[in-house]
Amino acid sequence: MTFSELELSPPLLATLPATLQRPTPIQRLAIPAVLAGDDLLALARTGSGKTLAFGLPLLQRLNPAQPQMQGLVLVPTRELATQVSEALKAGAHALGLRVLTLCGGVAQELQTSELALGPQLLVATPGRLRDLLSQQALGLDELRMLVLDEGDRLLEMGFWPDIQVILNAMPATRQTLLFSATLPAELETLASDLLRAPRRLEADPLNSVAEDIEERLYLVNKSGKVPALIALLKEQDWPQVLVFISARDSADGVARKLAKAGIPVAALHGDKEQAVREQALGDFKSGKVRVLVATDLMARGIHVEALPLVINLDLPASAPVYVHRVGRTARAGRSGLAISLVCHGEADTLAAIRTLTGRELPLAELPGFPVTDLPSSGESKRPARDKQANRRTQAKRSVKQFKSRG
């Protein structure tokens, strides 16, 4: 099947890259369903072409003659908002549509002036969109199409209050599309409640990892993770490496250690200014830095062309996030490698990932890094009450010391 067989308009087809010969499975399934006006719950692996699966038919269904907000794509991160907008820009231009990106890190005054130009499509993060709604800088009364990209993340508690406010500001009668690579069971009902008689499309088994990804897991001491990372990076000539770490405050520290070891590196996390985040990601994509140490900000939807390797310096607390992390490699039919450095304290997390993905994920030894840590017994070294009492005693001592200095 070709894109021309999917009833997309000739101007839209003309904007597709020459390298894009045939639609992916999720594109073959979703594009006709979106054009037919159906609500969708669409599940497909990372790197499977979900953006064009919803983006192409979304653009075709908008009316360029009406300068009102007709379509909205909600995404969890600024980086993904920018990427989705860029992916849709050529098609929108060909159809005479205005696309506006609304996310934090950009002056609201600038975005307000752009809203006055009458964009038909918004690509937004929930927080910034809610802010502009509360200031009555825009309205969603004419909205006809809503896309929740990385839908499982948007339905989590951190985003849900903003999502509820946004949903209440738009017409109840609309076409809603929810796209995701993973959907935990506890979010299934919530997702279904947002959709009207939805068609469920599964291009791949739910929560699955692409077969083209080779996964290697090494058991190492907790204190030996960064030395092991440095050793791996020096032994191999990988041109680009995306390193995931869970804690924001640790990303910069790890990056400093890699830089001290002579490895070109940048760090990316949510506490950095938007311009710094864009610079770090741009330098990584262009090859100016070899290694990007990132939090799970980078786990969702961000595309890096032909990224050969992802390394988990720690396992994510949420098993679905593992699927998203490793899915940054082996995109668009390419093969890739995902390495995880695991310590004994992450045994429960690893078990949850194995259960979710249905993969064995055996642990191997990393040459030169013998494991001397002992497996956790699961028991606390001291009863919780004793710990609390100890903290209270320490606090009293601190107060006494402070008063004595006065």
N, C-alpha and C positions, 0 to 999 in steps of 0.2 A: 504494500500500500504506500502511496505517496501523499504528501500534504495536499496536493491539488484534488485528491479524491475525498477530502474531508469537508468540502463545501466552504472553504475559506475564500474570501474575496481576492481577486487578482492583485490589487494594490498591496494587500497584506502579505500574500505569498511572495511578492517581489522583494520584500524586505528581509526575507529569511537568508541567513548566511549560506554561501555556496556549499560549505562543508556539511550542511544539514540536509542530507539526502532523503531520509525516511523518518516518519514519526516513530517515537518510542512507544512501547506498549501503553503507558499511561496517557500519552497524547492521543493514540488511536481510540482509546476508550472514552476519554473525557471530552475531547473537542466536540464530537457530535452531540453528546448529552448536554453540554453547556449551551450550544447553539439551539437545542430544542427547548431550553428554558427550565430544565430540571434542576432541583437542588441535588447537591452531590456530597457524599462522604467518600473522598478519594484517597486511597492509601497506596503509596509506592515508595520504593527505596530512595534514599538520598542519591542525587546524581542521575535521576531517571528522567529529568526534563519536566518537572512539575510546573515551573514558572510559565513556560509556553503552553502547557496543557490547559491552564486556566487563562493565561494572558491573551492568547490569540483570539479565542472565541469571545472573551470579555470585551476586547477592543471592537470586534465586529458588531457587537450588540449595542454599543453606545451610539448616541446620535450627535454628530458634530454640529448640527444646526441648533442645538439647544445648549446654551452656555451655562448649564447648571450641573451641579454635582450629581452624577448618575451612577458612578461605580466607585467602590472603595476596596482597597486591598490592605488588610491589617497584617503586620509582621511584628515579631518580638524585638528586633534589634535595629539600630540605625544602619549598620552595615548592610543588613539584608534589605532594608528599605531602599537604599541607594542602588543595590544590585538589581532589584526587581524593576525599579524605574528605568535603569539603563537598558535592561533587557526588552522593555516595552516601548522605549522612546522612538525607535525607527518605525515600528508599526503604527504608533499613535500619530506620528507626523504624516505618514502616508495617507491616513484616513482623516486628517484635519482635526485631530483631537488634542486637547491640552492635558498633560499629565503633570501633577504637582506632588512633590515629596514633602511630607511633614514629619519631622522628627526632632528630637532634642539636639542641642549643640549648635543650632542655627537661630539667629535673632528672630523673635516672633514678629517684629515689625516688618521684616523682609517677607516672611511667609504671608502676613496679612495683606501686603500689597499685591502679592502674586495671586492670592485668593480672589482679589477684585477683578482679575482678568477672566474669571469664569472657567476654571478647569472642569472638564467632564469626568476626570478620573483622579482619585487621590491614592497615593501609596503612603501609609502612615504607621507610626508606632502608637500604641494606645495612650500613653501618657501625654504626649504633645497634642494629640487629637482631642483628648478630654479637656485639656487646658483651653484650647481654642473654642471648643463648644461652650464651656462655662463662661467665656468672655463674649459669647455671641458673635465671634468673628466669622463663623460659618454656620450653615444649617445643613441638615441631611434630609430635609423633607422630600426632596425629589429623587432620593436614592433608589435605584432599582436593582443593583447587584452588589453583593457583599462577598468578599473572599477572605477567609481566615487561612493564611499561609503559615505553616508550622503550627497547625491548629491545636495540637495537644499542648504545646507550650502556652498558647494564649488562653487555654481553659484552666490553667493552673491558678492557684490562689493568688499568686503575686500579680497577675494581670486581670483576674476575673472581675474585681470591682470596677476597673476602668472599662472593661468590655461591656458590663451591664449598663453603665451610663451611656455608652455609645449606642448600644442596641436600642435603648429607650428613646433615643433621639431620631431614630429612622423609622420609616413605615414598616408595619408588620408584614405587609404584602411585598415581598421582594424575593429575588433568587439568591440563595445562599450556598456558597461552595466552601467546603472545609477540606483542605489538603494537608496531609502529614505523612511522614515515614513511619511513625510509631503512634500507637493509641492505646495507652494502658486501660485495662478493663474498667477501672473506676471512673474513667472519663467518657466511656461509651454512651451512657445514658444522657449525660450533660450535652454531648455533641449531638445526639439524636434530637434532643429537645429544641435545639436551635434551628433544625432543618424541617422542611415541609415535605413529607412523603419522599425522603431522599433516595436516590439511587446510590447503592454502595458499590464502589469500584475498587477492586484489589488487583493491581498489576503484578504484585509480588506477595508472597506470604507475609502476613503481618509481623512486624518487628524483626524482619530478617536482615541479615548482612549479605551483601553481594558476594557471589561465589568468586569473583575476580579479586577479592581482598584476601591476602595471606595474613593470618593472625599469628603472631608469636608472643608468648607471655613468658617472662623471666621472673623467677623468684629471687629477690635480693633483700638485703638488710634495708630497713627504713632509712638509716643514715647513709646508705651507700647509693641511693637513687641518683643523686646529681653526679657523683663521680662516675657511675655506670653510664649515665647519659653522655657525659663528656667523652668517655672512652669509645662509645659506639660512634659518636659523631666524628671522632678523629680516625677511627679505623676505616670507616666507609666514606665514599666520595659522593654521597647523596647530594644533589644540587639544591634541593629544597626540603626542609623538614618542618612540619607543624607540630609543636610540642604542646600538649594540653596539661593544664594544672588547675585544680579546683579553686584554690584560694587566691583572691586578687592580690593580697599583700605579699604572696610568695612569688608571683610572676616576675616582678622586678628584681627580686633577690636572685632568682635562678638565672635571669638574663645577665645580671652583673657577673656571676660566676662563669658563665659561658664566654662572656666578653673577655674576662681575665685570662681564660684559656686560649684566647686568640680566635674565637669563633664569631663571625659576623652575625649579630643577633639583634632582634627588637622584641619588645614586650607589648602586649595588647590586652587591655582590660577596661572595665566600665568606669573606673575612677579617673581615667585619663581624659583630657580635653578632646573634643571631637576632632580638631585639626591634627592633634598628635596621633589619634587613632587612625585617621585617614592616611597620614604619612607612613605609619608603621605598616599598615596593610598594603599600601601602594609600593613601598620599598620591597616588601616580601614578594608581591606578585611580579615585580619587575626584575627580581633577582639581585637587588642591591644588598639585601641581607639574606643569608642562607637559612637562618633559623628564626622562626617566630614562636615565642612563648606566649600562649594565650589561655585565657579562661574560656568557659563554655559560651562566651560571646561569639566565638568562631565556630561553634559546633553546629549551628543552625543555618543551613542553606547556603553558606558562603562558598562560592566556587573559585577555586584556584586552578588554572589550566594545567593539566597533566601533573598534579601533585603526586610524587612517588611514594611519600611516606608520612605517616602520622605516628607520633609516639605519645602514649599516655604516661606521664610522669607519676600520676596517681589515677586510680580508678574513680569514675564519678559515683557519687552517692546514689544517683538514680540510674537504674539499669538502662532505660531507653536512651539516656544521654550517651551511653557507650556506642549505641548503634549510630547515632548522629555524628559522634566524633570520628569514628573509623570511616564513616561514609564520606569524609572530605577527600579521601583518596579513591582510586579506581572509579572515576567518574566518566560518564559518556563512553562506556565500553572498554575503558583502559583497565589494566591491572594495577594493583597497588599493594603496599605493605603496611600493616598496623602492628606496632610493637607496644606492649604494655609492661611496665616495670611494677611488679606486685610484691608487697611485703605481707608477712603473716597477719598483720592487723586488718588486711583487706579481704580476708577469707569469706566473710559473709557477703560482701559486695560482689565478689567474683562468683559466688554461688547464685546470686540473683541474676547476674548477667548470663550465666550458663542456662538458667531456667528460662529466661525471656527469649534468648536467641536459639535455644535448642542445640547449641554447639558445645563440644567437649572442652575446648580451650585448655589443653594440658599445660602445666607449668614446667619449664625447663630451667636448667642451670645456666648462668651466664659465665663463660670462662673468665677467670681472674677475679671473680666476685663471689667467694664462698659465703654461704649463709650461716651466720652464727647466732642470729636472733632465734629465740624459742617461740613456738606457736603460742598464741594467746590462750589462756585457760578459760577465758570468758568470765572469770571471777574478778571482782574488784579487789585491789590490794588492801583496802580498808573499808569497813562498812560506811555507807553513805552518811549516816548520822554523825559518825566520827569526823568525816571530812568537813561537814558543815560546822560542827563544833570547833574544829581546828581553825576554819576560816573566821568564825566569830571571835575566837581568842586572839587571832592575829590582828583583826580589825581593831579590837580594844587596845592592844599594844600600840598600834599605829597612832590611835587617837591620843593615848597617854603621852607618847613620844612627841606628838605635834604640840600638845598643850604645854609640855615641859619646856619646849623651845620658846614658847611665847613669853 
